[in-house]
């Protein structure tokens, strides 16, 4: 805005002083600065909207439930198995819970494979 007000002053000064030594105005500078600021704010808002959309898509990939089959005692390292499997909400998961993930199911949380073996398609997370 300083360039704009300076340019107004220069126009008035040059009009009042009728000589060949004229000061240069900077209307185009202020217009370009304002344009770049508005363009920057627009691009930032667009990037934020895209990021929010990507995060919501990623959050929708998480399953709502997990199959609990036991717990692990950290001190002894013993596993306590639940006789009937329990389907619980993800918000009910606790550290050292042992979960069952069947083929084709979404993996509900980070963890370590306690028994068995598997492979997982990580392309949705890595973006490959």
C-alpha positions as CSV (number, residue, x, y, z in Angstrom):
1,X,0.0,0.0,0.0
2,X,3.0,2.3,0.5
3,X,3.7,2.2,-3.2
4,X,0.2,3.2,-4.0
5,X,0.2,6.2,-1.6
6,X,3.6,7.2,-2.8
7,X,2.3,7.2,-6.4
8,X,-0.7,9.4,-5.5
9,X,1.8,11.8,-3.8
10,X,4.0,11.8,-7.0
11,X,1.0,12.5,-9.3
12,X,0.0,15.5,-7.2
13,X,3.6,16.7,-6.8
14,X,4.3,16.4,-10.5
15,X,1.0,18.3,-11.3
16,X,1.9,21.1,-8.9
17,X,5.5,21.4,-10.1
18,X,5.5,21.9,-13.9
19,X,9.1,21.0,-14.7
20,X,11.0,18.4,-16.6
21,X,12.4,16.8,-13.5
22,X,9.5,14.5,-12.7
23,X,9.3,11.8,-10.1
24,X,8.3,8.3,-11.2
25,X,5.1,6.8,-9.9
26,X,4.8,3.2,-8.9
27,X,1.1,2.3,-9.5
28,X,2.1,-0.9,-11.4
29,X,4.2,-2.0,-8.5
30,X,1.4,-1.8,-6.0
31,X,-1.0,-3.4,-8.4
32,X,1.4,-6.3,-9.0
33,X,2.0,-6.7,-5.3
34,X,-1.7,-6.8,-4.5
35,X,-2.2,-9.3,-7.3
36,X,0.5,-11.6,-6.1
37,X,-0.7,-11.5,-2.5
38,X,-4.3,-12.4,-3.6
39,X,-3.0,-15.1,-5.9
40,X,-0.9,-16.5,-3.1
41,X,-3.9,-16.6,-0.7
42,X,-6.0,-18.3,-3.4
43,X,-3.3,-21.0,-4.0
44,X,-2.9,-21.5,-0.2
45,X,-6.7,-22.0,0.2
46,X,-6.8,-24.4,-2.7
47,X,-3.9,-26.5,-1.3
48,X,-5.5,-26.6,2.2
49,X,-8.8,-27.8,0.7
50,X,-6.9,-30.6,-1.2
51,X,-5.0,-31.6,1.9
52,X,-8.2,-31.8,3.9
53,X,-9.9,-33.9,1.3
54,X,-6.9,-36.3,1.2
55,X,-6.8,-36.6,5.0
56,X,-10.5,-37.4,5.1
57,X,-10.1,-40.0,2.4
58,X,-7.2,-41.6,4.3
59,X,-9.2,-41.6,7.6
60,X,-12.1,-43.3,5.8
61,X,-9.8,-46.3,5.0
62,X,-9.5,-47.2,8.7
63,X,-11.9,-50.0,9.8
64,X,-14.4,-49.3,12.6
65,X,-13.9,-52.6,14.4
66,X,-11.2,-55.0,15.4
67,X,-11.3,-58.7,16.3
68,X,-9.8,-59.2,19.8
69,X,-8.4,-62.7,20.4
70,X,-6.3,-62.0,23.5
71,X,-3.8,-59.9,25.5
72,X,-0.1,-60.0,26.1
73,X,1.4,-59.5,29.6
74,X,4.5,-57.3,29.1
75,X,6.2,-58.4,32.3
76,X,6.0,-62.2,31.8
77,X,5.5,-62.3,28.0
78,X,2.6,-64.7,28.4
79,X,-0.4,-64.5,26.1
80,X,-3.9,-64.7,27.5
81,X,-6.4,-65.9,24.9
82,X,-10.0,-65.1,24.8
83,X,-12.1,-68.2,24.1
84,X,-14.7,-66.5,21.9
85,X,-13.3,-63.8,19.7
86,X,-14.7,-60.4,20.5
87,X,-15.4,-57.7,17.9
88,X,-14.7,-54.4,19.5
89,X,-14.6,-50.7,18.4
90,X,-11.2,-49.3,17.6
91,X,-11.6,-46.8,20.5
92,X,-11.6,-49.7,22.9
93,X,-8.2,-51.0,21.8
94,X,-5.4,-51.0,24.4
95,X,-1.7,-51.6,24.4
96,X,-0.8,-55.3,24.2
97,X,-4.1,-56.4,22.8
98,X,-3.8,-59.3,20.4
99,X,-5.9,-58.9,17.2
100,X,-6.9,-61.3,14.5
101,X,-6.7,-59.9,11.0
102,X,-8.2,-62.2,8.4
103,X,-7.2,-62.2,4.7
104,X,-8.7,-59.2,2.9
105,X,-9.5,-57.3,6.0
106,X,-8.2,-53.8,6.7
107,X,-5.5,-53.7,9.3
108,X,-6.9,-51.7,12.2
109,X,-3.8,-50.4,13.9
110,X,0.0,-50.6,14.0
111,X,1.4,-53.7,15.5
112,X,3.7,-56.7,15.4
113,X,2.8,-60.1,14.1
114,X,2.7,-62.5,17.1
115,X,2.0,-65.7,15.2
116,X,1.5,-66.7,11.6
117,X,2.7,-64.8,8.5
118,X,1.2,-62.4,6.0
119,X,1.8,-59.7,3.5
120,X,0.1,-56.3,3.3
121,X,-0.5,-53.9,0.4
122,X,0.9,-50.6,1.5
123,X,0.3,-48.8,-1.7
124,X,-2.6,-46.8,-0.3
125,X,-0.3,-45.4,2.4
126,X,2.9,-44.9,0.5
127,X,1.1,-43.5,-2.6
128,X,2.8,-46.0,-5.0
